[in-house]
Amino acid sequence: MNFPENFLWGGAVAANQLEGAYNEDGKGLSIQDVLPHGLKGPRTAIPTENNLKLEGIDFYHRYKDDIRMFAEMGFKIFRTSIAWSRIFPHGDEEEPNEKGLQFYDDLFDTCRRYGIEPMVTISHYETPLYLAEKYHGWTNRKLIDFYLRYAETIFTRYKDKVKYWLTFNEINSILESPFMSGGIPASREDLSESDLYQAIHHELVASALATKLGHEINPEFQIGCMVLAMPIYPLTPDPSDVICSMEQNHLNEMFLAVHARGEYPGYAKRYFHDHKIYIHMDEDDEQALRNTVDFISFSYYVSVCATADPKKNKRGEGNLLGGVPNPYLKSSEWGWQIDPQGLRYVLNDFWDKYQKPLFIVENGLGAADELVELPDGTRTVYDDYRIDYMREHLKQVGEAIADGVPVMGYTAWGCIDLVSASTAEMRKRYGFIYVDRNNDGSGTLERYRKKSFYWYQHVIETNGQEL
Ligand code: BG6
């Protein structure tokens, strides 16, 4: 496998899924603090004890030891998010919370001390709750200003510590999860398409303006968009299925097209027209959108199918955005269909269309692990299934590189076990490092190296030559 010499190997997490300390050092509440069941809902009025994210894996107090373990694996990059409500507890304040800023200063300094480049997601499913409740989340244009104030604060503060930035995590997931993704306190069914696309428009403008602002603050910044990549294959070669899959792909790819080309593509305008979607745009918005990203990043877990035949159009469980199951693929314990070749396909497809360097910032297998005790008293997990999953995906990354696709790096999702986003549980684990915490909240929070820890260490050591 020919991974480029400067390939950025690492891992990825999000603040709300591992930091804990949900109300320490001046942090305000985020939407996650009232989502004890993840996407399955319902939300609660106030934080409740059954919400595992309130304590997470206590990364807030243990990050130094955790980063040391990442360094032991050889990480070149570590992707995390900044919890917006640590910096602006309500989201609409004029002045940031100094203690929140200090936490991330220390976190990024620790990474740098080990030669690990931090990569920061500015907004990862953790909009301040106040912005959701008082302003109705991203449906309100005011969110653009609040987001930009927050972005300016962190760009300025960390301009010499952080080079890689992502504006919104899985920005297209708002199509299915308006509250988690867009801080909109309404279910998808209760939201008109105009409201939804208005919110999307605000996020796209905010993303483009943040990209502009970031480049002004430090021209060396590399700022990317981040989408949930999920190829939608036609279920059959019936041309109607092919067109159906094309149209469904368009809904997701519109986000990439705007970020990479700086304008809404024709198919989006047609969709708005056909669906009577009216979006209010300010005079300067078109100009704002022209600030395109430096690179495209994405998560990749599943592929799905689409069909025009209503009888066959039965949705599977797959990821945050669903789809018709592919009869050729196996699924994970959580029903996510596993398709390593889809990753090569996505990399080629995005490169062909957008000609921007690509970064795989999430990929991995959520599985229930068994912690076993060795004769010498140490504990581990024999997670060969996770190793197999990643090996097969990395082989396909190698194939895409051989196809000529510029791939900047790969950050494995949940490199240390954390609380799942969709189901808000601990049992669904992704890590190379096991964290002793259970769904009922019990556990010592001790960390243990899994078999995959040593495997990934070797992959990085050999720069992907030995998978
Ligand atoms: C992505 C999110 O959707 O998938 C992460 O960006 C999330 O936040 C990851 O954790 C895996 O999903 P889950 O539901 O298994 O945690």
Residues whose N, C-alpha, C, O or C-beta is under 5 A from the ligand:
A	BS01	BG6	A14 E170 G366 V419 S420 A421 S422 T423
